[in-house]
Structure formats: structure tokens, C-alpha cells
Amino acid sequence: MMETINLDVVIPSARPNVGKLNSIANLKVPNGIKVHFIFVIDKPDFSQVALETYFQSKEITIIRNGSNLGAHISRNKGFDAGSGEYVLFLDDDVEPPENLLETYSLAIKRDPNSPGFIGPI
């Protein structure tokens, strides 16, 4: 029996839309997986207070860049802020299927030593 999978989901966002971010934060989390969402807001004038209030009951970290750094640096900042064994990078404009986390957790369980997974698995 495999231990709990610790997964960080990193989402850089230059156009923070609470509705889209909420759809990501509300993905179905299967048994046996602990998910930590990390939103990296790459829009310096955006108030993260609204996001913090909205997501206060979830396992979410919100990082706001002091200047627009771009998606690649924001992803790296999110990665550095995480502590999971695995990381899933999503863009803020995706509409992920509800079973996305289940799909990735099954792939991890099948091949836990894989260096990575990409696309439909």
C-alpha cells in the first residue's frame, strides 16, 4: 500500500480571475492524495486580500509578485514555495477536467519513480 501522495499544484496568473482559480482549487481530490495549491499572482496591482478571503478554508498559498516577472519565473517561485513530492503546473486559463488529480495520482501510483508526466495520461 502506497503512502499518501503529496502534490503541489502551481498556477501562475497574470490575469487573476477568481472564478477560474476557484474551478482549479475545487478539483476533486481523490483519497490517498494531499494537494497544496500555490497561486502565484503576477499582477502587482492585484489585491491578494480578496483571494485570501475567498480561499481561506482551503490548503492554498498565495504569492504576489512585486513586479510582473512572467510565467516562467512565477512557476519557479511557486515550485520553490512548495514541499510536495510531486508538482503539477497548470496555467490559469485552463479548464481542467474534474478528474485531473485522480488521473495524475493513478499515474504516480503506477510509476512513482518517473521523472515526470505530461498531457493526457
N, C-alpha and C positions, 0 to 999 in steps of 0.2 A: 504494500500500500504506500503510495507516494504522499509525502508531506504536503502541507499547504503550499500552493504556488503564490509567490509574492510578485505581483505585476504592477509596474508603474506605467501609466498611460500619460504621455506627454503631448500636450496640444498647444502649439504656438498660435497666437491670434493677434493679427494686426487690425482686424475688424471685429472686435468682440460683440457677439450677438448672444444675449442671454438665452434665447430660445434654442439656438443651435448648440451652444455649450451645454445646456441642460439636457438635450437629447443624448449627448455623449455621456454626461455624468449619470444618466439614468439607464445606461445599458444594463441588461440583465446580467447579474454576476452569479455564475454557477457555484455550486458547492465545491469546496476544495481550493478556492482561489481568493486571495485577498488583493483588492485593487486599490491603488492610490492614484488619483487623478492629479495631474500637475498642469495647471493652465498658466502659460507664460504670455502675459499681455504685452504686446509690442506696440502699444499706442500710449505714449507718455501722458497725454492729457485725459485719458480714460480713468474714471473714478473706480478703483477696485472695491470701494466700500459697498457698492451695490452688489457686486458679485459675492463678496464675503458674507453679506447679509443673506443673499439668496441661497447660497450653498453652505450655510453654517452647520447643517446637520450631516454633512457628507464628509468622506475621507478625501478632502481636496486641499491642495496647496495652490495659492495664487501668488504669482510673482509678476510684478510690473516693472518693465524696463524703464530706466530714467530717460532714455532716448530710443528712437527707432533703430534697432540693431539688425533686423532682418530675421527671417525664419530659421536660417541655419544656426545663428548664434543663440537664438531663443530656444531651439531644440537642445543645444548643448547645455544651456543654463538649466533647462528642465531635467535633462539627464543627470547633471551634477547634483540637483536637489533631491533626486530620488534615492531610494535604498533597496529597491526590489531586485530580485534575482534576474528578472526579465523586464524588458521595456518594450512598449508598443507606441510608436509615433503615429499620431493622427493629425491631419490638417483640420482647421476649424470650419471648413466648408464642406466636409464630407457628411454624408447621411449613412452612417454605418448600420448594417443590419442588426436587429435586436440580439442575435445570437453571436455576434462578433467575438465577445470574450470567451464564450464557450468553445467556439471554433479554434481560437488560439490556445486555450488551455488543453484541448484534446491533442493538438499538435505538439505542445510542450510535453505532455504525458507520454506520447508516442516516441519522442526523440528528445529527451531533456538535455542532451549534450550538443544539440545542433547549434551552430553559431548564429542562426537567425532564421526567420520565416518572413515571407513576403507574399503579398497578393492573396488570392483565394487559395485556401488550404483545406 
